[in-house]
Amino acid sequence: MKKSLKGLSNPKMFHEIPIIEGIDDNTLKRMLKSMIIIRRSEQQLAFARKEGLIGGPVHLGAGQEAIAVGISQFIQSSDRVFGAHRSHSHLLALNPDFYKLFAEVLGKDTGFSKGMGGSMHLYDQSSGFYGSVPIVAGTVSLAVGAAMAAKMKGTSDIGLVYIGDGAVEEGVVHESFNLAKIYDAPIYFVIENNLFASHMHISLRQTNDMTSRFAIANEIPYKLVDGNDVCAVYKTAKEQISDIRKEKGPRFLELVTYRHYGHVDWRDDIDVGVERSLDDVENWKARDPIKRLSRAMIKENKWSLEEEEQFIKKLDEEIVEAWDKAMSDPYPDKKATLDYVYAKNIEKNEKI
């Protein structure tokens, strides 16, 4: 297998602290806190799923928080962001309302999708998040269409879709790359290359570990970045999103990262591929994006362990409170099953 990721897939490399110069203190703190919120929220979901409190599966992205957090600093509510089946971070980076996420995962009426979607069907248009689905690559063409709609309306809004390295093996993704380039769609293709599609390592599925080769094939400008360095993600996204808004057409960002948990639920699932070993997992955890940013900020006296401990203590209390509230919330009324399926004529207030 040809390896083109420039060492980014080697878990023993890129453990150094990120370069924080050029990013203001408030943004650094906001990104660090956002990553911690996402991590602690997912840890609550992992625990609850293990205890049998959650009925359906949860696909956790612990270890990948830097991607959504770095990119979301440049997303406005009128943009159109789409996720996939591992999208808690994509939504919480835009709207950190973990209470509504908990309620949704529990199937409660107070959730983001009124309890009808669970972990994999999240939606929050008010923050620019247009949805996630469990169907691999199911949102890619939708994102291109949403981007084209923004362009046809003459706005500076963009479409953005998070794609896994497994999803690039779907035909619709390549059709979307081609169409986006032909029509100069204002779309941002963000590839979260965590090296695994479900339980299979990329070396068993593709001839090359760098998905950016598909951007090259479609003549889409691309960047290859350490997905566990939130500062690198931030700086790259700033440049690329600015280009998209200036009507320079689609952009492609490949971010190499790693999920701490297995494909689904709380387990580490060590034996899920030829190269996923306990040693690999531990080395990737040492490359944790939260720890790396925290260390960099502490070194420059922009943050302290005391601040971090206090923030986490308060956050954990809020998470417990939010979880308890979500647990006691009501389920949707049975009639909602049809109410949410059929559109309604707003003027006549009748189903059509």
C-alpha positions as MATLAB code, in Angstrom:
seq = 'MKKSLKGLSNPKMFHEIPIIEGIDDNTLKRMLKSMIIIRRSEQQLAFARKEGLIGGPVHLGAGQEAIAVGISQFIQSSDRVFGAHRSHSHLLALNPDFYKLFAEVLGKDTGFSKGMGGSMHLYDQSSGFYGSVPIVAGTVSLAVGAAMAAKMKGTSDIGLVYIGDGAVEEGVVHESFNLAKIYDAPIYFVIENNLFASHMHISLRQTNDMTSRFAIANEIPYKLVDGNDVCAVYKTAKEQISDIRKEKGPRFLELVTYRHYGHVDWRDDIDVGVERSLDDVENWKARDPIKRLSRAMIKENKWSLEEEEQFIKKLDEEIVEAWDKAMSDPYPDKKATLDYVYAKNIEKNEKI';
ca = [
       0.000    0.000    0.000;
       1.288    3.454   -0.893;
       1.484    5.829    2.063;
       1.271    9.543    1.313;
       0.177   11.041    4.640;
       3.682   12.345    5.424;
       3.890   10.510    8.722;
       0.550   11.857    9.953;
      -0.796    8.319   10.301;
       2.123    7.292   12.515;
       0.817    7.399   16.118;
       4.334    7.910   17.476;
       4.764   11.198   15.628;
       3.255   14.693   15.978;
       3.026   14.717   19.767;
       4.475   18.224   20.068;
       2.371   21.149   21.233;
       0.618   23.209   18.552;
       1.802   26.622   17.413;
      -0.648   29.064   18.977;
       0.913   32.271   17.671;
      -1.471   34.248   15.492;
      -4.582   33.132   17.378;
      -5.983   35.494   20.014;
      -6.365   34.354   23.623;
     -10.165   34.397   23.615;
     -10.310   32.132   20.579;
      -7.797   29.727   22.099;
      -9.828   29.478   25.295;
     -13.074   29.117   23.379;
     -11.659   26.253   21.302;
     -10.168   24.478   24.316;
     -13.424   24.724   26.260;
     -15.429   23.583   23.257;
     -13.272   20.472   22.835;
     -13.598   19.668   26.534;
     -17.392   20.089   26.390;
     -17.596   17.678   23.471;
     -15.273   15.140   25.125;
     -17.060   15.148   28.498;
     -20.478   14.995   26.815;
     -19.450   11.947   24.820;
     -17.970   10.317   27.890;
     -21.384   10.687   29.519;
     -22.989    9.039   26.496;
     -20.420    6.221   26.601;
     -21.125    5.572   30.272;
     -24.897    5.703   29.802;
     -24.770    3.331   26.856;
     -22.623    0.899   28.844;
     -25.132    1.044   31.698;
     -27.992    0.311   29.325;
     -29.634    3.728   29.719;
     -29.506    4.431   25.972;
     -31.515    2.125   23.748;
     -29.757    2.649   20.424;
     -26.106    2.704   19.343;
     -23.893    5.778   19.714;
     -20.934    6.424   17.444;
     -18.427    8.409   19.470;
     -15.706   10.686   18.105;
     -13.555   11.180   21.199;
     -10.101   12.155   19.997;
     -11.406   13.929   16.886;
     -12.767   17.108   18.527;
     -10.181   19.466   17.037;
     -11.641   19.104   13.558;
     -15.163   20.418   14.126;
     -14.015   22.947   16.716;
     -11.307   24.497   14.553;
     -13.514   24.698   11.483;
     -16.640   25.928   13.264;
     -14.933   29.157   14.286;
     -15.600   30.366   10.730;
     -19.116   29.023   10.225;
     -22.108   31.364   10.330;
     -25.663   30.312   11.110;
     -26.762   30.855    7.503;
     -24.223   28.321    6.208;
     -25.328   24.720    5.572;
     -23.327   22.109    7.498;
     -23.913   18.376    7.073;
     -22.600   15.454    9.109;
     -22.661   11.667    9.040;
     -23.147    8.957   11.672;
     -20.403   10.237   14.027;
     -21.537   13.842   14.314;
     -21.942   14.800   17.966;
     -18.867   17.025   17.686;
     -20.047   18.630   14.438;
     -23.230   19.825   16.139;
     -21.841   20.674   19.585;
     -19.054   22.746   18.020;
     -21.794   24.954   16.552;
     -24.249   24.728   19.430;
     -22.873   23.392   22.753;
     -26.324   22.459   24.078;
     -25.447   18.999   25.396;
     -28.777   18.827   27.225;
     -30.628   18.763   23.886;
     -28.158   16.175   22.600;
     -28.761   13.959   25.629;
     -32.509   14.332   25.226;
     -32.287   13.404   21.559;
     -30.157   10.316   22.191;
     -32.687    9.249   24.824;
     -35.538    9.722   22.343;
     -37.141   12.565   24.273;
     -39.407   15.251   22.846;
     -36.990   17.965   24.022;
     -34.136   16.723   21.809;
     -32.664   18.367   18.739;
     -34.880   16.256   16.466;
     -37.761   15.976   18.941;
     -36.614   12.504   19.921;
     -37.164   11.107   16.435;
     -33.561   10.885   15.330;
     -31.386    9.595   18.122;
     -27.615    9.778   17.930;
     -27.349    9.590   14.145;
     -30.176   11.857   12.926;
     -29.242   15.219   14.431;
     -30.573   18.536   13.157;
     -30.295   22.148   14.274;
     -30.884   24.568   11.425;
     -30.720   27.578   13.751;
     -26.986   26.977   14.162;
     -26.445   26.033   10.519;
     -26.432   22.268   11.073;
     -28.646   20.750    8.395;
     -28.438   17.167    9.481;
     -26.577   13.922    9.955;
     -27.513   10.446    8.730;
     -26.258    6.887    9.290;
     -26.162    6.152    5.550;
     -22.518    6.380    4.504;
     -22.026    9.429    2.244;
     -25.765   10.121    2.397;
     -25.330   13.856    2.963;
     -22.519   14.619    0.496;
     -24.663   15.350   -2.560;
     -27.151   17.225   -0.359;
     -24.376   19.517    0.823;
     -23.353   20.277   -2.750;
     -26.963   21.063   -3.592;
     -27.268   23.331   -0.549;
     -24.080   25.103   -1.575;
     -25.426   25.633   -5.082;
     -28.672   27.013   -3.634;
     -26.670   29.578   -1.670;
     -24.755   30.522   -4.804;
     -27.926   30.889   -6.866;
     -29.346   33.192   -4.205;
     -26.246   35.364   -4.472;
     -25.199   35.003   -0.839;
     -21.748   34.352    0.595;
     -23.013   31.289    2.450;
     -21.265   27.964    1.981;
     -22.044   24.277    2.194;
     -19.858   22.055    4.331;
     -19.869   18.291    4.651;
     -17.869   16.068    6.981;
     -16.828   12.861    5.235;
     -15.015    9.829    6.637;
     -12.218    8.021    4.823;
     -14.631    5.149    4.282;
     -17.234    7.387    2.659;
     -14.847    8.406   -0.140;
     -15.285    4.859   -1.447;
     -18.909    5.635   -2.343;
     -19.689    6.585   -5.920;
     -21.873    9.564   -5.025;
     -18.886   11.230   -3.360;
     -16.905   11.253   -6.588;
     -19.904   12.486   -8.536;
     -20.201   15.268   -5.963;
     -16.523   16.217   -6.262;
     -16.893   16.426  -10.037;
     -20.152   18.384   -9.993;
     -18.861   20.817   -7.370;
     -15.795   21.576   -9.449;
     -17.693   21.880  -12.745;
     -20.133   24.401  -11.238;
     -17.715   26.074   -8.801;
     -20.013   25.255   -5.912;
     -19.139   27.051   -2.639;
     -18.644   23.744   -0.818;
     -16.096   22.643    1.748;
     -15.293   18.933    1.675;
     -13.836   18.016    5.070;
     -12.366   14.517    5.228;
     -11.936   13.043    8.704;
      -9.375   10.362    7.927;
      -9.255    8.288   11.114;
      -7.843    5.340    9.134;
     -10.796    3.042    9.846;
     -14.129    2.498    8.147;
     -16.150    0.630   10.739;
     -13.776   -2.231   11.611;
     -11.520   -2.216    8.568;
      -8.211   -0.352    8.274;
      -7.651    1.828    5.230;
      -4.800   -0.443    4.102;
      -7.367   -3.191    3.511;
      -9.664   -0.949    1.491;
      -7.618    1.472   -0.569;
      -4.364    1.482   -2.531;
      -3.239    4.755   -0.971;
      -3.865    6.131    2.522;
      -4.212    9.756    1.348;
      -7.756   10.604    0.270;
      -6.580   13.982   -1.043;
      -5.648   12.195   -4.248;
      -9.308   12.506   -5.182;
      -9.098   16.292   -4.820;
      -6.101   16.253   -7.141;
      -8.022   14.151   -9.659;
     -10.858   16.692   -9.657;
      -8.539   19.731   -9.602;
      -9.947   20.915   -6.282;
      -7.423   22.857   -4.156;
      -6.665   20.823   -1.039;
      -4.747   20.827    2.234;
      -3.457   17.894    4.282;
      -3.354   18.700    8.007;
      -2.836   17.070   11.408;
      -6.423   16.686   12.581;
      -5.305   16.540   16.222;
      -3.801   20.042   16.099;
      -6.704   22.433   16.533;
      -4.531   25.452   15.741;
      -3.454   23.982   12.411;
      -7.094   23.140   11.649;
      -8.145   26.670   12.602;
      -5.537   28.405   10.437;
      -6.184   26.193    7.429;
      -9.971   26.492    7.684;
      -9.695   30.265    7.956;
      -7.843   30.435    4.645;
      -9.928   27.891    2.771;
     -13.342   29.112    3.928;
     -12.335   32.658    3.004;
     -11.482   31.422   -0.506;
     -14.834   29.660   -0.824;
     -16.734   32.777    0.242;
     -14.791   34.789   -2.347;
     -16.335   32.561   -5.036;
     -13.155   30.632   -5.692;
     -15.027   27.349   -5.836;
     -14.829   24.193   -3.734;
     -12.056   23.372   -1.296;
     -10.935   20.053    0.168;
      -9.399   19.508    3.599;
      -8.029   16.152    4.708;
      -7.487   15.818    8.451;
      -5.687   12.797    9.853;
      -7.039   11.805   13.254;
      -8.045    8.780   15.343;
     -11.041    7.751   17.392;
     -10.344    6.632   20.952;
     -13.354    4.341   21.065;
     -14.148    1.561   18.620;
     -16.638    1.873   15.799;
     -19.666    2.030   18.076;
     -20.504    2.495   21.763;
     -18.103    2.611   24.709;
     -15.658   -0.172   23.899;
     -12.072    0.394   22.797;
     -12.428   -2.483   20.313;
      -8.696   -3.016   20.084;
      -8.888   -5.836   17.573;
     -10.740   -4.046   14.783;
      -8.062   -4.090   12.105;
      -4.592   -5.225   11.217;
      -2.876   -2.147   12.614;
      -5.058   -1.134   15.561;
      -3.231   -2.334   18.634;
      -3.238   -1.272   22.260;
       0.122    0.399   21.621;
      -1.375    2.385   18.728;
      -4.364    3.495   20.791;
      -2.177    4.655   23.679;
       0.146    6.562   21.341;
      -2.814    8.264   19.686;
      -4.192    9.219   23.103;
      -0.826   10.860   23.804;
      -1.542   12.944   20.680;
      -4.821   14.087   22.241;
      -5.847   17.480   20.777;
      -7.157   18.728   24.125;
      -3.985   17.930   26.052;
      -1.792   19.395   23.324;
      -3.606   22.726   23.223;
      -3.791   22.903   27.009;
      -0.034   22.349   27.317;
       0.698   25.003   24.700;
      -1.497   27.584   26.431;
      -0.048   26.788   29.858;
       3.461   27.174   28.486;
       2.603   30.673   27.219;
       0.786   31.593   30.474;
      -2.554   31.846   28.696;
      -4.169   29.060   30.739;
      -3.536   27.124   33.927;
      -4.262   23.684   35.317;
      -6.306   25.345   38.053;
      -8.526   27.028   35.458;
      -8.929   23.746   33.622;
      -9.811   21.807   36.752;
     -12.360   24.413   37.804;
     -13.893   24.485   34.330;
     -14.189   20.686   34.184;
     -15.619   20.490   37.719;
     -18.369   22.985   36.870;
     -18.980   21.381   33.488;
     -19.335   17.908   34.986;
     -21.930   19.239   37.408;
     -23.856   20.783   34.509;
     -23.626   17.546   32.526;
     -25.061   15.512   35.422;
     -27.867   18.039   35.818;
     -28.582   18.038   32.080;
     -28.561   14.250   31.938;
     -30.945   13.911   34.877;
     -33.276   16.462   33.317;
     -33.207   14.680   29.951;
     -33.894   11.340   31.645;
     -37.041   12.751   33.235;
     -38.260   14.509   30.083;
     -41.331   13.144   28.267;
     -41.241   11.016   25.148;
     -43.010   12.373   22.038;
     -46.738   11.817   21.881;
     -47.689    8.846   19.711;
     -49.516   11.070   17.244;
     -46.205   12.797   16.497;
     -45.273    9.733   14.461;
     -47.553   10.914   11.663;
     -47.284   14.619   12.402;
     -43.564   14.535   11.634;
     -43.977   12.416    8.513;
     -46.517   14.436    6.544;
     -46.101   18.072    5.584;
     -48.855   20.440    6.564;
     -50.583   23.179    4.645;
     -49.779   26.143    6.866;
     -52.746   28.250    5.688;
     -55.390   25.552    5.992;
     -53.601   23.709    8.784;
     -54.280   20.375    7.213;
     -52.155   17.500    5.991;
     -51.337   17.485    2.296;
];
